[in-house]
């Protein structure tokens, strides 16, 4: 589990494609990190498979590459990082699993207001003041329209994460709030059973 509070920005330093698996290394401070540990990389839960000096290696399988922005990783790219939460940690954001629902596209930026395009069938999960995670960052939805949602970002978030560097047309990873998703799908199932 993660909290959506980004702890560091790492840099992709190596990429290797092997039989439907992307192997990649990220340079970041990793004191105490062990093999098998979970790390959120731009919101995607990934397992540490190797540690070499200042590099930590991960494997992204085909399903992960289809659903997330990891399919476009490049050497030199910066990514948001969060290590798994521990019992007793402060939960500053909201509980996240690192299981990405899909990708959204940044539509426009006006001052600190970021508007994202999403498939219209996702709309049922979005409501003002609801939670969402964008590239692993816990955020609050502000406005919701058909196929669009907005978030307002404070300067601290823009400085401490990679969202300050994205531009219209860029894709981001989206994790829906699990409680909202469960509630919506349960209500839909009950209604369909009654019909």
BAZABA-530312 format. One record per residue: z, y negated, x of N, C-alpha, C in turn. Coordinates in steps of 0.05 Angstrom, whole numbers, padded with zeros to 5 digits, always signed. Example, Ala and Ser with C-alpha at 12.3 -4.5 7.8 and 13.67 -1.06 7.14 Angstrom:
<nodes>
+00156+00114+00264+00156+00090+00246+00156+00066+00264
+00142+00045+00257+00143+00021+00273+00157-00001+00258
</nodes>
This chain:
<nodes>
+00000+00024+00017+00000+00000+00000+00000-00025+00018
-00012-00046+00006-00014-00072+00020-00004-00093+00001
-00001-00118+00012+00009-00140-00005-00011-00162-00009
-00033-00161+00006-00053-00182+00004-00046-00207+00020
-00026-00205+00037-00019-00227+00055-00030-00220+00083
-00051-00235+00091-00065-00229+00116-00047-00235+00140
-00044-00216+00158-00026-00220+00181-00041-00228+00206
-00067-00222+00208-00082-00228+00232-00112-00227+00225
-00127-00240+00243-00156-00237+00242-00164-00222+00267
-00180-00201+00263-00189-00185+00286-00219-00190+00290
-00229-00179+00313-00257-00182+00319-00269-00154+00323
-00292-00149+00310-00307-00124+00314-00319-00125+00342
-00312-00104+00358-00321-00104+00386-00340-00082+00393
-00342-00062+00375-00360-00039+00381-00368-00025+00355
-00393-00016+00353-00403-00001+00329-00418+00023+00339
-00414+00046+00325-00430+00070+00330-00436+00083+00303
-00462+00090+00299-00470+00104+00274-00473+00134+00281
-00458+00151+00266-00460+00180+00271-00460+00194+00244
-00482+00207+00237-00484+00225+00214-00469+00214+00189
-00478+00193+00177-00467+00181+00153-00438+00170+00157
-00430+00166+00182-00404+00153+00187-00409+00130+00206
-00397+00107+00199-00397+00084+00217-00371+00085+00232
-00372+00088+00259-00348+00086+00275-00348+00058+00287
-00325+00045+00284-00323+00017+00294-00296+00011+00306
-00296-00007+00325-00271-00015+00339-00266-00044+00333
-00241-00050+00329-00232-00078+00325-00211-00084+00346
-00213-00108+00358-00192-00117+00377-00173-00134+00361
-00147-00126+00362-00126-00142+00350-00099-00132+00360
-00078-00149+00358-00051-00140+00367-00042-00116+00350
-00036-00094+00363-00030-00070+00348-00005-00055+00358
+00014-00070+00368+00039-00058+00378+00052-00041+00356
+00058-00016+00363+00072+00002+00345+00053+00017+00326
+00027+00010+00327+00008+00023+00309+00003+00052+00320
+00001+00071+00302-00002+00099+00310-00027+00110+00297
-00037+00132+00309-00060+00147+00297-00052+00155+00269
-00071+00153+00250-00066+00161+00222-00055+00138+00205
-00048+00116+00217-00037+00094+00202-00059+00081+00185
-00051+00068+00164-00070+00053+00147-00070+00024+00154
-00094+00012+00155-00098-00016+00160-00118-00026+00140
-00112-00049+00128-00131-00062+00110-00150-00079+00126
-00176-00073+00125-00196-00088+00139-00214-00102+00119
-00212-00128+00116-00225-00143+00095-00220-00130+00068
-00195-00120+00064-00187-00108+00039-00192-00079+00036
-00206-00066+00055-00213-00038+00053-00192-00022+00069
-00179-00003+00055-00159+00014+00069-00174+00033+00088
-00168+00031+00113-00180+00048+00134-00158+00061+00151
-00164+00085+00161-00146+00101+00177-00152+00097+00207
-00131+00093+00222-00134+00091+00251-00141+00119+00262
-00163+00121+00276-00172+00147+00287-00170+00148+00317
-00168+00125+00331-00166+00124+00360-00156+00097+00368
-00141+00097+00390-00131+00071+00401-00138+00072+00431
-00154+00053+00440-00162+00051+00468-00156+00023+00478
-00135+00019+00493-00128-00007+00503-00123-00027+00480
-00139-00049+00480-00135-00068+00458-00153-00062+00434
-00168-00040+00435-00186-00033+00413-00174-00011+00395
-00177-00015+00369-00169+00005+00350-00194+00014+00335
-00198+00041+00334-00222+00053+00322-00217+00063+00294
-00238+00059+00277-00237+00068+00249-00264+00082+00243
-00264+00099+00222-00288+00111+00212-00292+00103+00183
-00316+00093+00176-00323+00087+00148-00344+00107+00139
-00337+00122+00118-00356+00142+00108-00376+00129+00088
-00396+00145+00081-00418+00135+00064-00409+00121+00039
-00390+00133+00024-00380+00121-00001-00368+00093+00004
-00353+00091+00026-00341+00065+00033-00362+00045+00039
-00383+00053+00054-00404+00035+00061-00420+00026+00037
-00423+00043+00017-00438+00036-00008-00423+00015-00024
-00397+00017-00024-00381+00000-00042-00371-00026-00030
-00371-00028-00004-00357-00050+00010-00376-00065+00028
-00366-00086+00040-00382-00102+00059-00381-00090+00088
-00367-00068+00091-00366-00055+00118-00394-00046+00126
-00412-00043+00107-00439-00035+00114-00454-00055+00131
-00443-00080+00131-00456-00101+00147-00440-00111+00170
-00421-00095+00179-00405-00103+00202-00424-00108+00226
-00416-00128+00243-00431-00134+00267-00412-00140+00289
-00420-00134+00314-00403-00140+00337-00399-00171+00338
-00375-00179+00342-00368-00207+00342-00358-00218+00315
-00362-00202+00294-00353-00211+00267-00322-00211+00266
-00311-00230+00252-00283-00232+00247-00276-00219+00221
-00253-00205+00220-00245-00192+00195-00215-00197+00190
-00208-00198+00164-00180-00200+00156-00165-00174+00160
-00141-00175+00171-00125-00151+00176-00098-00152+00163
-00089-00130+00153-00062-00127+00144-00054-00098+00148
-00031-00094+00161-00020-00067+00164-00006-00059+00139
-00003-00033+00135+00009-00023+00110+00038-00034+00107
+00045-00039+00083+00072-00049+00077+00093-00027+00082
+00117-00036+00089+00139-00017+00093+00160-00023+00072
+00175-00003+00065+00197-00007+00046+00215-00029+00058
+00222-00048+00041+00239-00070+00050+00223-00095+00058
+00196-00092+00061+00180-00116+00068+00179-00135+00044
+00176-00161+00050+00172-00180+00028+00144-00176+00016
+00143-00176-00010+00117-00174-00024+00109-00203-00032
+00094-00216-00015+00087-00244-00021+00063-00247-00039
+00046-00227-00040+00023-00227-00057+00026-00210-00081
+00010-00188-00083+00014-00168-00104+00007-00141-00092
+00015-00119-00104+00011-00093-00093-00019-00086-00094
-00029-00078-00071-00057-00070-00068-00059-00042-00055
-00080-00028-00062-00084-00001-00051-00105-00001-00028
-00122-00022-00027-00144-00021-00008-00168-00006-00018
-00168+00001-00044-00190+00015-00056-00208-00005-00070
-00230-00011-00058-00248-00032-00067-00263-00024-00092
-00263-00041-00112-00279-00037-00137-00308-00041-00132
-00314-00062-00116-00342-00068-00111-00344-00095-00096
-00369-00105-00095-00374-00130-00080-00381-00153-00099
-00373-00177-00092-00381-00201-00106-00396-00219-00087
-00409-00239-00097-00424-00258-00080-00413-00286-00085
-00409-00300-00063-00400-00328-00065-00423-00344-00076
-00419-00358-00099-00439-00373-00112-00439-00402-00102
-00415-00414-00102-00414-00442-00092-00386-00449-00084
-00384-00470-00068-00358-00481-00059-00358-00511-00066
-00338-00520-00081-00334-00548-00086-00306-00555-00078
-00303-00570-00056-00277-00576-00045-00263-00550-00039
-00240-00544-00052-00226-00520-00047-00230-00499-00069
-00250-00504-00086-00255-00486-00109-00279-00468-00101
-00274-00441-00101-00294-00422-00094-00302-00406-00119
-00328-00406-00125-00339-00392-00148-00354-00367-00139
-00348-00344-00151-00360-00319-00144-00375-00307-00167
-00398-00295-00161-00414-00280-00181-00406-00251-00181
-00403-00239-00205-00396-00211-00207-00412-00199-00230
-00415-00172-00230-00429-00160-00253-00414-00166-00279
-00428-00171-00300-00415-00179-00325-00397-00157-00337
-00402-00132-00330-00384-00111-00341-00357-00111-00327
-00353-00127-00306-00326-00130-00294-00309-00151-00310
-00322-00167-00326-00309-00189-00340-00284-00181-00355
-00283-00157-00366-00260-00149-00381-00235-00147-00365
-00237-00146-00338-00214-00145-00321-00204-00172-00311
-00219-00193-00317-00212-00220-00307-00201-00238-00329
-00179-00251-00323-00168-00271-00341-00154-00292-00325
-00153-00317-00335-00140-00338-00320-00111-00331-00314
-00103-00336-00289-00076-00330-00278-00072-00301-00272
-00093-00285-00274-00092-00257-00267-00095-00254-00236
-00088-00231-00226-00090-00225-00197-00117-00213-00190
-00125-00219-00166-00149-00207-00154-00145-00207-00124
-00159-00189-00110-00158-00190-00081-00187-00193-00071
-00191-00213-00055-00218-00219-00043-00215-00215-00013
-00231-00196-00002-00229-00189+00027-00200-00184+00035
-00185-00171+00017-00157-00164+00023-00137-00186+00019
-00145-00209+00009-00127-00232+00005-00119-00233-00025
-00093-00233-00030-00082-00235-00057-00086-00263-00067
-00101-00266-00089-00107-00292-00101-00103-00291-00131
-00101-00315-00142-00099-00319-00171-00125-00329-00182
-00135-00316-00204-00159-00326-00217-00152-00352-00231
-00171-00371-00231-00167-00396-00244-00184-00398-00269
-00211-00399-00265-00229-00400-00288-00246-00374-00289
-00252-00365-00313-00268-00341-00316-00289-00347-00337
-00314-00343-00329-00337-00345-00347-00353-00320-00344
-00374-00316-00361-00390-00292-00360-00404-00290-00333
-00397-00269-00318-00409-00264-00292-00399-00281-00269
-00378-00298-00274-00367-00316-00254-00337-00317-00256
-00324-00322-00233-00296-00329-00233-00291-00348-00210
-00270-00364-00212-00263-00383-00191-00234-00378-00181
-00231-00384-00156-00204-00385-00144-00202-00412-00129
-00178-00422-00128-00173-00447-00113-00158-00439-00088
-00167-00448-00065-00155-00440-00039-00142-00464-00026
-00117-00459-00017-00103-00480-00002-00112-00480+00027
-00109-00502+00041-00118-00503+00069-00106-00481+00086
-00081-00473+00081-00069-00452+00097-00084-00425+00094
-00093-00419+00070-00108-00394+00066-00135-00396+00080
-00148-00419+00079-00174-00422+00092-00171-00420+00122
-00148-00429+00133-00144-00428+00162-00136-00401+00172
-00120-00386+00157-00108-00361+00166-00125-00336+00159
-00147-00340+00144-00164-00318+00136-00194-00325+00142
-00211-00305+00137-00239-00310+00142-00253-00324+00119
-00239-00330+00097-00252-00343+00074-00260-00372+00081
-00248-00384+00101-00256-00410+00109-00283-00411+00123
-00294-00388+00129-00319-00386+00144-00342-00377+00127
-00337-00368+00102-00359-00357+00086-00375-00380+00073
-00400-00373+00065-00417-00393+00053-00431-00380+00029
-00443-00397+00011-00457-00386-00012-00477-00364-00004
-00478-00343-00019-00495-00320-00013-00481-00297+00001
-00458-00303+00014-00443-00283+00028-00429-00264+00008
-00427-00239+00015-00414-00219-00002-00385-00215+00007
-00368-00209-00012-00340-00203-00007-00331-00178-00021
-00310-00166-00011-00298-00142-00024-00279-00151-00046
-00280-00137-00069-00263-00143-00091-00245-00119-00098
-00219-00123-00099-00201-00103-00110-00189-00115-00135
-00192-00101-00157-00181-00110-00182-00151-00104-00183
-00136-00119-00199-00108-00113-00202-00105-00087-00217
-00092-00067-00205-00090-00040-00216-00077-00040-00244
-00056-00056-00248-00043-00057-00274-00061-00068-00296
-00076-00088-00290-00096-00099-00309-00117-00079-00315
-00127-00066-00295-00148-00046-00299-00138-00023-00316
-00114-00013-00310-00102+00009-00326-00098+00001-00355
-00088-00024-00360-00083-00033-00387-00109-00035-00403
-00129-00047-00391-00155-00051-00404-00167-00024-00411
-00168-00006-00392-00180+00020-00397-00165+00037-00416
-00138+00035-00417-00122+00049-00436-00128+00039-00465
-00129+00013-00468-00135+00001-00494-00163+00010-00503
-00182+00008-00485-00209+00017-00492-00210+00046-00501
-00196+00063-00487-00195+00092-00494-00182+00096-00521
-00161+00083-00527-00147+00085-00553-00165+00076-00575
-00178+00053-00572-00196+00043-00592-00219+00062-00597
-00231+00073-00576-00254+00091-00579-00246+00117-00593
-00221+00126-00588-00211+00150-00601-00207+00146-00631
-00199+00121-00638-00195+00115-00667-00221+00112-00682
-00242+00105-00668-00268+00101-00682-00280+00128-00687
</nodes>
